[in-house]
Each structure stands twice: as structure tokens, then as C-alpha cells.
Amino acid sequence: MSRGRKQNALAQRRERDHVDVTATVLEGAGHLDKPVSVASVPRLSRIWDETLGTGMAFRPEDAPLLEQLVFDLALAEECRANMIDEDGNPSPLLKAKDEYGNVHMVDNPYFKKMREVSNDTLKLANDLGLTPVARARLGLTQASANAVNLSIQETILRAMEKNGV
């Protein structure tokens, strides 16, 4: 049993510490280039960048699902844009006349399609681990991600100090 304060696991230690920094390949980490079908369309490319970034967290076999996710997000955006009326308000209902000239309110087809596509997109995002609930279920919480980042930063800083950089 030690006496005194407990050492901080993330504290910087000097002099006695030895850090060997070598290039490593992260096992299990994937890499996925942006598919040509996405990269060739600016709107899809923008959605890919905003949603998936560099694709570092994915493997090539995830490509078809990710392409579908990006396409669904673009389709939902398009439906949302077509639902906005001239005043800038969303319009889930439209006025329609029947054969007798009577005005009825009917569902906006864009609203219905947007809801359908949004549900599909959410299911895909959950399957791919892109939602907070999915990440929590996989144990990829923000705290653990921050701890890994801090550990990497400290290792680099200690190596730099050792080398006099």
C-alpha cells in the first residue's frame, strides 16, 4: 500500500521516462477512399465530407452502405428544399382541387418521401455506428476517445522533449 497522493495517470513525467516512438500500423483500422460515384457529384461529395470525413473509420466492404447513406441524405435534403413555400415555411400539406372544384388538403408528396428516406437513413446510420446511441452501444464514448487522444499527444510531447525539439 502506497502512501500519499495517487499519481495522475496522464501526468507528464520527466527525466526518468523513456519513450520509444516508432511508426506503427493500427490493426483493425480501415481506410475507404471516396467512391467515384460520390466524388463526381459535388453535392454528394460535400455530404460525404461532412458526414464521413476521410472514411478512416470504414473498410472497403462498407462502401455500398455508405454510398446509399450519402444518397439518402441528399434525397432528404432535396425533399426538404421542395417542401418550403414562398414564405420560407415548411408545408407538409398542400391544397388540391377535386374534379368538382372543391379544395382539399392533401399530404405533400415531398414530406412523405422525406420521412421515408429519413427513417431509412437513420437505420443505416445506426448500423454503421454513426449515431450517438450506436457509438455508446459499441463503447465508443467521447471520454474514451479523448483519453486516447490525450495519450497520443503526451507520447508525442515526451518524445519531442527527449529529442530536444
Phi, psi and omega in degrees: 000126180268153180252158179093194184285148175285137180291141176283124183296333183259007182291147177281131178245143184241170175061291187286336185288143176235126180239127177253108181261115178232154178290132179228159175252126181286115181286142179086345179281138181255181175208134181221116174286152178295125180298150181301321181297336177268314184297332183281349179246113185306318181295315179294322179297318178297315180297318178302310182299317181290327186265316188248349180064230183276353182080014185297331184276002187237162178250163180304328180289349176277349187306312182299320179293320180292321176299317179295320178300313180296317179297316179297320178296320178295319179296318177297319176300315181297316178298317180299317180296324180280350178273347184280130179275183184295341178269359180088011180261144176291142181234093179286345178238147178235153174272133179223144178258140175271185184294345179263000179091003179283140181267129178232153174267130179234157178297137175290123182298331177293322179296315180298315180294320180298317179297317180298311181293322179297320177296317178298319181296317179296320177297316178297316180299320177296316180298327183270359179076029184262356180256157179302321180295316180296319179294320178296320179297326178276356180080019180260066182280164180297322182298316180291325177295319179295321180297319178296315180298317179297319180298316179296315180298316181295321178299317179294315180298318179296320179295321179294319179297318181298320182274000177075025180273000000 
